[in-house]
């Protein structure tokens, strides 16, 4: 790969030269609703440096800037390598492309260590604080969907400095190594355990103790150490723990003529944060008290307290009808597995939600989160009428992050147009009635969207079909018979009571079982094409004839 033959990136660093000093202003990224200061201009002459960085340099403080990310440096020798690897974007891989403040040629991730103190020119002292952790904006800047991931896989991210002594810097200034506190912890090696070997508990504990490492990364390592200890405690506690927990209904509120919200709070609160937190898009399984068990999407909350939004279905089989008419404040319901079904798609340039009616409950907290962190997102929300909008204050607070289509006013949700005109590198999310979901699947396929760039959150699933048999290979070859209106999951739970499940509509993947023989009619959205070769979703998928499975 092409690079300056005079630059040996494996050579130790003791001094280098500032080739360029760059600053930039926040401005919109082309085509999406997000601001960035990644486009930086070369500065002529000395530039004042304060504790917060270079004078005139702006930051999106959601993820950038601050005392520990005051100055970003990048090795210009990487650009020739990037151009070889991504020739279609070669024009963008030039000094300044990564939004760096300082451009150098020899300092790089292999010879710069966390805690290094360097003198720049005659006045400024900087200390290396963090490896850069790029986000989707880098993908968008270079028009390469995987670039952010490639940077840390190849350790070409650049690094941040905190400012120990302010002053001024300019192109041509010498950079001299003054102090090295952690010679074993190069940027490259930190990234090895930050990204590539996340489960090395000994290294996580060591890195969590490095005082010079910036809070962003240090907290990640501290979190891993805490989670590992919590995992060990949890494994011990679960040996005798009940599978169902008691939750009291502490609030019941009419959101619309058809939709009721419920807030449930655990009778016995968990105290370990790692056993409480839930990511957006979670499901909970609930015993309703009338013999029925239903899975619902959580509007928000955690494993101690959460909110549901439930629509009264016209043809209710007892679930929504019971919740609306029988459940009251003070009642205690049993809650089982709570699982997360929507992965965080941090590499996407834009997040596009297509939602109908009660489907908003699956995504409301997620789009609120994207708005909070200044990610580009929009929710296209179809309702029967304005009176049918639940959680109205929260939806109105989204501002231009939501577009409402009122059917009673003649407004139509145009899914083909939304899919066709989506921004480059968008991730799409669908939830709503069967017709909306089918149209979403049809249009995303027609526009050749990869499965991994689309999420379908089903509220209902077609589980019926021809009877079939399942041989459970790891249970003595026991043969199970599944009727036309039964699911494999129901029969497995009847025969082997410890079979896990959650959403029951094919979203979350909790009920995944291995398939070692036979053909499967795959349904649901939790498995990709590779997964389907060896697995199936027991809650919705059906065997054809006889299949062999492992649980």
Residue pairs with C-beta under 8 A, 6 or more apart in sequence:
1 80
1 81
1 84
1 85
2 80
2 81
2 83
2 84
3 9
3 77
3 78
3 80
3 81
4 77
4 80
4 105
7 77
7 105
7 106
9 75
9 77
9 106
9 108
9 110
9 111
10 110
10 111
11 106
11 111
12 111
13 106
13 107
13 108
13 111
13 112
13 177
14 176
14 177
15 174
15 175
15 176
15 177
16 104
16 105
16 106
16 107
16 174
16 175
17 104
17 105
17 172
17 173
17 174
17 175
18 102
18 103
18 104
18 120
18 121
18 169
18 170
18 171
18 172
18 173
18 174
18 175
19 76
19 95
19 103
19 104
19 105
19 171
20 42
20 43
20 95
20 96
20 102
20 103
20 171
21 42
21 43
21 47
21 54
21 101
21 102
21 103
21 169
21 170
21 171
22 40
22 41
22 42
22 43
22 96
22 100
22 101
22 102
22 103
23 40
23 41
23 43
23 47
23 54
23 55
23 56
23 57
23 101
24 37
24 38
24 39
24 40
24 41
24 57
24 58
24 99
25 37
25 56
25 58
26 35
26 36
26 37
26 58
26 59
26 60
27 35
27 36
27 37
27 39
28 34
28 35
29 35
29 36
29 38
29 137
29 140
29 141
29 349
29 376
30 140
31 140
31 349
31 423
31 424
32 140
32 349
32 350
32 376
32 423
33 350
33 376
33 377
33 378
33 400
33 401
34 137
34 349
34 374
34 375
34 376
35 60
35 374
36 60
36 99
36 137
36 141
37 57
37 58
37 59
37 60
37 64
37 99
38 98
38 99
38 137
38 138
38 141
39 96
39 99
40 57
40 96
40 99
40 100
40 101
41 96
42 96
42 171
43 54
43 56
43 170
43 171
45 170
46 168
46 169
46 170
47 54
47 55
47 56
47 168
47 169
47 170
48 54
48 55
48 166
48 167
48 168
49 55
49 70
49 71
49 124
49 163
49 166
49 167
49 168
49 169
50 70
50 163
50 166
51 67
51 70
51 162
51 163
51 166
52 65
52 66
52 67
52 70
52 163
53 59
53 65
53 70
53 71
53 101
53 163
54 71
54 101
54 169
57 101
59 65
59 66
59 69
60 374
62 373
62 374
63 135
63 373
67 162
67 163
68 129
68 130
68 160
68 162
68 214
68 215
68 216
69 129
69 130
69 160
69 214
69 216
70 160
70 161
70 162
70 163
71 101
71 102
71 126
71 160
71 161
71 163
72 98
72 99
72 100
72 101
72 102
72 132
72 158
72 159
72 160
72 161
73 100
73 101
73 102
73 103
73 104
73 107
73 158
73 159
73 160
73 161
74 98
74 100
74 102
74 103
74 104
74 158
75 104
75 105
75 106
75 107
75 108
75 109
75 156
75 158
76 95
76 103
76 104
76 105
77 105
77 106
77 108
78 108
78 156
79 93
79 94
79 95
79 97
80 93
81 156
82 93
82 156
83 90
83 93
85 150
86 93
86 142
86 144
86 147
88 143
89 142
89 143
89 144
92 141
92 142
92 143
93 142
95 103
96 103
97 141
97 142
98 132
98 134
98 138
98 158
99 141
100 158
102 120
102 169
104 175
107 175
108 156
109 131
109 155
109 156
109 157
109 158
109 159
109 186
109 187
109 188
109 191
110 155
110 186
110 187
110 188
111 186
112 128
112 159
112 186
112 187
113 128
113 180
113 181
113 182
113 183
113 184
113 185
113 186
113 187
114 128
114 129
114 130
114 182
114 185
114 186
114 187
114 190
114 210
114 212
114 213
115 127
115 128
115 179
115 180
115 181
115 182
115 185
115 210
115 212
115 213
116 127
116 128
116 177
116 179
116 180
116 181
117 125
117 126
117 127
117 164
117 177
117 178
117 179
117 180
117 181
118 125
118 126
118 127
118 128
118 161
118 175
118 176
118 177
118 178
119 125
119 174
119 175
119 176
119 178
120 126
120 169
120 173
120 174
120 175
121 167
121 168
121 169
121 170
121 173
121 174
122 167
123 165
123 166
123 167
123 168
123 169
124 163
124 165
124 166
124 167
124 168
124 169
125 163
125 164
125 165
125 178
126 161
126 162
126 163
126 164
127 161
127 162
127 164
127 212
128 159
128 160
128 161
128 187
128 212
129 159
129 160
129 161
129 162
129 212
129 213
129 214
130 159
130 160
130 213
130 214
130 216
130 217
131 152
131 157
131 158
131 159
131 160
131 187
131 190
131 191
131 194
131 217
132 151
132 157
132 158
132 159
132 160
133 152
133 157
133 194
133 216
133 217
134 147
134 148
134 151
134 152
134 157
135 148
135 346
136 148
136 346
136 347
136 348
136 349
136 375
136 425
137 349
138 147
138 148
138 151
139 145
139 146
139 147
139 148
139 347
139 349
139 425
140 349
140 424
140 425
143 424
144 150
145 347
145 425
146 347
148 346
148 347
149 347
150 156
151 157
152 191
152 194
152 195
152 196
153 195
153 196
155 187
155 188
155 191
155 192
157 187
157 191
159 187
160 214
162 214
181 212
182 210
182 212
185 207
185 210
185 213
190 207
190 213
190 217
193 200
193 203
193 204
193 207
193 221
194 207
194 217
194 220
194 221
197 203
198 204
198 224
201 224
201 225
201 228
204 221
204 224
204 225
204 228
205 221
205 225
207 213
207 217
207 218
207 221
208 218
208 221
208 222
208 224
208 225
210 218
213 221
226 273
226 274
227 274
230 272
230 273
230 274
230 275
231 274
233 272
234 272
234 274
234 275
243 336
243 337
244 287
244 334
244 335
244 336
245 266
245 267
245 268
245 334
245 335
245 336
246 266
246 267
246 268
246 332
246 333
246 334
246 335
247 264
247 265
247 266
247 267
247 332
247 333
247 334
247 335
248 264
248 265
248 266
248 267
248 330
248 331
248 332
249 262
249 263
249 264
249 327
249 328
249 329
249 330
249 331
249 332
249 333
250 263
250 264
250 265
250 305
250 329
251 261
251 262
251 263
251 329
252 260
252 261
252 262
252 263
252 327
252 328
252 329
253 260
253 261
253 262
254 260
255 261
255 309
255 390
255 391
255 392
256 387
256 388
256 389
256 390
257 387
257 388
258 311
258 312
258 358
258 388
259 309
259 310
259 311
259 312
259 358
259 388
259 390
260 309
260 310
260 312
260 323
260 324
261 299
261 307
261 308
261 309
261 310
261 390
261 391
262 307
262 308
262 310
262 323
262 327
263 301
263 305
263 306
263 307
263 308
264 305
264 306
264 307
264 308
264 333
264 335
265 304
265 305
266 303
266 304
266 305
266 335
267 332
269 304
270 276
270 303
270 304
275 303
276 302
276 303
276 304
277 302
277 303
278 298
278 301
278 302
278 303
278 306
278 338
278 340
279 340
279 342
279 344
280 300
280 342
280 363
280 365
280 366
280 369
281 297
281 340
281 341
281 342
281 362
281 363
281 365
281 366
281 457
282 297
282 298
282 306
282 338
282 339
282 340
282 341
283 295
283 296
283 297
283 298
283 338
283 339
283 341
283 502
283 503
283 507
283 508
284 295
284 296
284 298
284 306
284 308
284 335
284 336
284 337
284 338
284 502
285 293
285 294
285 295
285 335
285 336
285 337
285 338
285 501
285 502
285 504
286 293
286 294
286 295
286 296
286 333
286 334
286 335
286 336
287 293
287 333
287 334
287 335
287 336
288 294
288 318
288 319
288 322
288 323
288 327
288 333
289 322
289 326
289 327
289 331
289 333
290 318
290 322
290 326
292 317
292 318
292 319
292 322
293 336
294 319
295 502
295 503
295 504
295 505
296 308
296 310
297 308
297 309
297 361
297 362
297 457
297 459
298 306
298 307
298 308
298 338
298 361
298 365
299 306
299 307
299 308
299 309
299 361
299 364
299 365
299 391
300 306
300 307
300 364
300 365
301 307
303 338
306 338
308 361
309 358
309 360
309 361
309 390
309 391
310 320
310 323
310 324
310 358
311 320
311 357
311 358
312 320
312 321
312 324
313 319
313 320
313 321
327 333
336 502
337 500
337 501
337 502
337 510
338 502
339 502
339 503
339 508
339 510
340 508
341 457
341 502
341 503
341 507
341 508
341 509
341 526
342 362
342 363
342 366
342 429
342 455
342 457
345 351
345 427
347 425
348 425
348 426
348 427
348 453
349 376
349 423
349 424
349 425
349 426
350 376
350 377
350 378
350 422
350 423
350 425
350 426
350 427
351 367
351 370
351 375
351 376
351 377
351 378
351 426
351 427
351 429
352 377
352 378
352 380
352 418
352 422
352 423
352 426
352 427
352 428
352 429
353 363
353 366
353 367
353 377
353 378
353 379
353 380
353 381
353 428
353 429
353 430
353 431
354 379
354 380
354 413
354 415
354 418
354 428
354 429
354 430
354 431
354 432
354 436
354 440
355 362
355 363
355 379
355 380
355 381
355 382
355 429
355 430
355 431
355 432
356 381
356 382
356 383
356 413
356 431
356 432
356 433
356 436
357 382
357 383
357 384
357 388
357 432
357 433
358 390
358 459
359 431
359 432
359 433
359 436
359 457
359 459
360 379
360 381
360 390
360 391
360 395
360 431
361 390
362 431
362 457
362 459
363 379
363 429
363 431
363 457
364 391
364 394
364 395
366 429
367 377
367 379
367 398
367 401
367 402
368 394
368 398
370 376
370 377
370 401
371 377
371 398
371 399
371 401
376 423
377 401
378 400
378 401
378 402
378 403
379 398
379 401
379 402
379 403
380 403
380 405
380 413
380 418
381 389
381 395
381 402
381 403
381 404
381 405
382 404
382 405
382 407
382 413
382 432
382 436
383 389
383 404
383 405
383 406
383 407
384 407
384 408
385 406
385 407
385 408
385 409
386 404
386 406
386 408
386 409
389 395
389 404
395 402
395 404
404 411
405 411
405 412
405 413
413 436
415 436
415 439
415 440
415 443
416 439
416 443
419 428
419 440
419 443
419 444
419 446
419 447
419 449
420 443
420 447
422 428
426 453
427 453
427 454
427 455
428 440
428 444
428 449
428 453
428 454
428 455
429 454
429 455
429 457
430 436
430 437
430 440
430 441
430 454
430 455
430 456
430 457
431 437
431 456
431 457
431 458
431 459
432 459
434 460
437 456
437 458
440 454
440 456
441 456
444 454
451 528
451 529
452 528
455 525
456 507
456 525
457 507
457 525
458 505
458 506
458 507
458 524
458 525
459 505
460 505
461 504
461 505
461 506
461 523
461 524
461 539
461 540
462 523
462 540
463 485
463 487
463 523
463 539
463 540
463 542
464 484
464 485
465 484
465 521
465 542
466 484
466 542
466 544
467 481
467 482
467 483
467 484
468 482
468 542
468 543
468 544
468 545
468 546
468 547
469 479
469 480
469 481
469 482
469 543
469 545
469 546
469 547
470 479
470 480
470 482
470 488
470 491
470 543
470 546
470 547
470 548
470 549
471 477
471 478
471 479
471 480
471 517
471 546
471 547
471 548
471 549
472 478
472 479
472 480
472 492
472 496
472 549
472 550
472 551
473 516
473 548
473 549
473 550
474 550
474 551
475 496
475 551
478 495
480 488
480 491
480 492
480 495
481 491
482 488
482 491
482 542
482 543
487 538
487 539
487 540
487 542
488 513
488 536
488 538
488 539
488 541
488 542
488 543
488 549
489 499
489 501
489 504
489 511
489 538
489 539
492 499
492 513
492 538
492 551
493 499
493 501
496 551
499 511
499 538
499 551
500 510
500 511
501 510
501 511
501 538
501 539
502 508
502 510
502 511
503 510
503 539
504 511
504 539
505 524
505 539
505 540
506 523
506 524
506 525
506 526
506 537
506 539
506 540
506 541
507 524
507 525
507 526
508 526
509 526
509 527
509 537
511 537
511 538
511 539
512 526
512 527
512 531
512 535
512 536
512 537
512 538
513 535
513 536
513 538
513 549
513 550
513 551
514 534
514 535
514 549
514 550
514 551
515 534
515 535
515 536
515 547
515 548
515 549
516 534
516 548
516 549
516 550
517 547
517 548
518 543
518 544
518 545
518 546
518 547
518 548
519 543
519 544
519 545
519 547
520 532
520 536
520 541
520 542
520 543
520 544
520 547
521 541
521 542
521 543
521 544
522 532
522 536
522 537
522 541
523 537
523 540
523 541
523 542
524 537
524 539
524 540
524 541
526 537
527 535
527 536
527 537
536 543
536 547
536 549
